[in-house]
């Protein structure tokens, strides 16, 4: 299977936040942001694999600053690492104040998606072609996170037996 460059599957999404996205104080709900993170990350994974991809886990979702009604929510997703059937996608979330032009980094997330075949079984994902030092660093960091996830699952399994 032919590999694919990070740049060829990256996705940028922009959505203006409205009153229905927020609490009475005008802060956008974290769950609304999480939904957009999952959708943007999923689009990136599908674009990379050219197969249906499902969310296996959200490894981290760190909120740094609030998002307000009227802000433009900008989500930037790219594949960091590809395993046999799974891939890690990183999503950076920014909020732009459309009146002032100020852009704030509001959240970051790492999600794992699994590619599926026509029968809904895990399918091989195409390899990732790494071209830059930044992509190489992200790939290395993703591999460390994967090892940590696998070790945690083993520890949890020991607790249930």
Secondary structure, 3 states (H helix, E strand, C coil): CCCEEHHHHCEEEEEECCHHHECCCCEECHHHHHHHHHHHHHHHHHHHHCCCEEEEEEEEEEECCCCECCCEEEEEEEEEEECCCEEEEEEEEEEECCCCCCEEEEEEEEEEEEEECCCCCECCCCCEECCCHHHHHHHHHHHHHHHHHHHHHHHHHHHHC
